[in-house]
Amino acid sequence: MPRDPDNNMASLIQRVARQACLTFRGGGRAGPRPKGFPENLSKLQSLLSQVRAEDLNIAPRLAATSPPPKSPPVTYMHIHESPGFSLGVFLLKSGARIPLHDHPGMHGMLKVLYGTVRISCLDVLDGDREGRPQPREPRAPPPEQAFEPPLRPQERQALRAGVLRSRAEYTAASGPCVLTPQQDNLHQIDAVDGPAAFLDILAPPYDPDEGRDCHYYRVLEAAARPQGAPADPQGSSGSLPRDVWLLETPQAEDFWCEGEPYPGPKVSP
């Protein structure tokens, strides 16, 4: 039945897009927020919490016993994009990972539709690509031998101080995971125990011409370990938050993303 975008018969994803348009009017960039921004962001989170896979006509996928060779580990369903925000769905195969990456000057909101994802949230502490001041005194890079394998001199010079803030698992029953330009801006997303999908909002969208390109990172830790203990490059153990070092890297060769059609209700905010 046709939906009237001006009343409560509008699809849920239409209402999400309309609220995102209101929340991120003005482009969604870091800096002074529009009047009522916290209230509008809260309303958007509330709407996102209600979204389920069936609202988008997406059926949960089962782990393939023999996936096609060279098929992408991650696919993307484009729903809508404007200067203020982008809206779409990422679908991860079982065991797939979206490597640690940043969102320069951007807000982000992630709502799991099916499956389970583990989200690791980090921040760069030695300033950022928006030119904001350092939030605390800079740390001196440790010597090359503090890492295993030891860093090359040029890698040591490229190290950036960071903090691993949190790591948590999200399901369709969880509320949205939210990132801001100032906190939790770096994310790594892993599919846990099977395929997973999540609705994704980025505000504003990536745009290299505007300084919003995607950069990938590797986590390094220089904490003292007992002799013979294995390195923990992904920071999978220990208390959080904790200090880490970040090294920008090229996109991993085993990660790429391709598009597929979006089957759900149309969006026109």
N, C-alpha and C positions, 0 to 999 in steps of 0.2 A: 504494500500500500504506500503511495507517495507520502513523504514526510514534509510537514511544513516547518521550515527552519526557524520560524518565529514563534513556535509554541512548543509545548512539552512533548509533542509527537516527533520532534527531531531525533535522529539517531543519537546514541550516546557518543559516538566518535565525532559527530557533528558538533555536539555541545562541548566536547573536549577541545576541538579546534577553535570554536568561537571563544572559549575562555582563554585559550593560549594566545589568541590574537589580542584580547583585551589585556592580558597580563604582561605581554612582551611588546606592547605598542611602543614605538620609538626605536625598535631594532633590538632590544634585549641586551645591549652592550653593558659592560661594567661601567660604574659611575653612578651619578644620582638616579634613583629609580623614580618612575612615574608615581604620582599621588595614588595611594591605595595599593601599592605593589604587594606588600605582605599579605593583605586580605585577599587579593586576586590570586596570588600564588597558592594560598591555602585552599581556595575554592578549586583551583586546578588540580591540586593534589587529591582533594576529595573526589572529584570526578574520575580521575585516573584510577583511584582505588576500586571503583566500581566496574572497570572494563574487564571483560573476560574474552577468551578466544572466540566464543560463539557470537559475540557482538560484532566481530569483524569477519564472520563466516570463515574462520580459520579452524581447521580440524587438527588436533594434536597429532604429531607424527610419531611413528614407532621407529626404534633403532633398526636401521637396515642391516640385514645379515651379511650382505655383500654389496656395499655401495658402489655405484658406477665409478670407474677409474677417472681420476683427474676432476671429479666433481668438486665444486667449491665447499669448503667447510662451513661457510656462512653465506646466506642469501638475504636480500633486502627487498621488502615491498614498499614502494613509494606511495604515500597517501596524499601528502600536500606539502608545498613549500612556498613561503613568502619571504620578503626581506626580514621579517621579524622572527620566524621560526620555521623549522622543518618537522614533519611528522611522518613516521613510517614504522615498519616492523622488521626487526632482525630475527632470523631463524638460524639456530645453531644446531649442527649435527651432534650426535653423541660424542663427547670428548673434545669438541671444538672449543677454541679459545679466541677471543678478541684480545690481542696483546695489549700491554700497558701503553696507553696513549693519552694525549692531553686534549683540552677543549679551550684554547686561548680566548679569554674574555667572554666566555659563554656560560649560560646556564644549561643544565641538562636534567631530564627526568626520565626514569626508566621504570616501566611496569611490566612484570612478568605475566605472560598469558598462559603458558603451560610449561611443565618441566621445572627444573631447579637450576638456578645459576648462582655461582659464587662470585661476589663482587669485591675486589680489593680496591680501596680508595687511598690515594696518596696525594701529596702536595710537594711542589718545589718550594724551598725556603729561601733561596738566595735571589729574591726578586723574581719577576715574571716577564712575559713577553708584552705586557701592557705597560711596563716601565714603573710599576708601583714600588715603593721603598721596601727594603728588606724587613720582614717582621721581627727579626732578632739578629743578634751578632752572628756574622758568617763563621762557619766552621772551616778550619784549615784542612785541605785534603790530606788524607793519610798517605803514608809511603806506598810505593807500588807493591811492596812485599806483603802489605796487610791484606791483600786479596789473593784468592786462588782461582785461576792462575794469576800471577802478578800482572799488574797493568803496565802497558807501554806508556812512556812519558807523555805522548800526545793524548792518550786516554785519561791519564790522571789530570791533565790540564782541563779536560772537557767535563770532569765530574761536576755535578750540581748537588748541593745539599738538599735532602728531602726528608719527609716523614711519612711512614706507613701508618695511616690513621685507623683504618678499620678493615676487617674482612668478615663478610657475613653471607649467608645463603638466603636467597629469595625464591618464593614460589608464587603461584597465582593467588594464594591467600594473603600474601604480604602487601603492605603499602608500597608506594613508589620509592625508589632510591633517587635522591636529589643531589645534584652537584651544583656548585656556584663558581663564579670566577675566582673567589678567594679561598674556597675550601672544598676538598674532595675532588679537585679538578682533574686529576689523573685517575683513570679507571683501568682495571683488567677484569675481563668477564669470562668465566669458564662455565661451560655446560657440565652439570653434575649428574651422573647416573642416567644418561639418556639425552634425547634431543630436548631443546628448549626454544622458546620464542618470547620476545618482549617488545612492547610498544615503546618507541623512543621519541622524545622531543628534545631538540637542540635549539637554543635561542641566543643569538641569531645562528643561522646555519654556518657551516664551514665555508670560507671564502678566502683563498690564498691572496687575492688582490687586496683584501681588507686586513691582512695580517692574521687571518684565522685558518692557518693550515694545520693539518694533523701531524704530530710528531710522535714517534715511538721511543720507548725507553726500556732499559734493562735495570733491574734493581741489584745493587751491590751492597754488601754489608761487611764492615771491617771489625766487627766485635770479636773479642778474643774467644777462641774456642779451644776445648781440650785437644791435645795432640792426637791427630788421627781422626778427629770428628769431621763429618762431611760439611762442605759449604752449604749455605742456605740462601741461594741467590733470589728466591722468590719470597723470602721472609715468611715461610709457612709456620714457623714456630716462634715462641716467645711472646711476651706481653705487648700489648698495643695501647696507645701509640708508641712508636719508637723511631729513632733516627736511622736513616738509610742514606745511601748515595745513589744517584741516578745518572745513567750514561745514555745519551741519545743514540739510537741505533737506526739502521734502515728497517723498512718493513720486513718482517720475517718472510722467508721464501715459502713457508708452508701455510701462510695465511693470505687469503684473498676473498673478495666478496663479489657476488654477481647478483643481478636483479631477477625478480620473478613477479608475475602479475599480482596485484592486490585484489582480492575477491569481495571485499566488504562494501558497506554503504559509501556513497560518494560524499566528499567533503568540499564545501565552498564557504569558508568563513567570511 
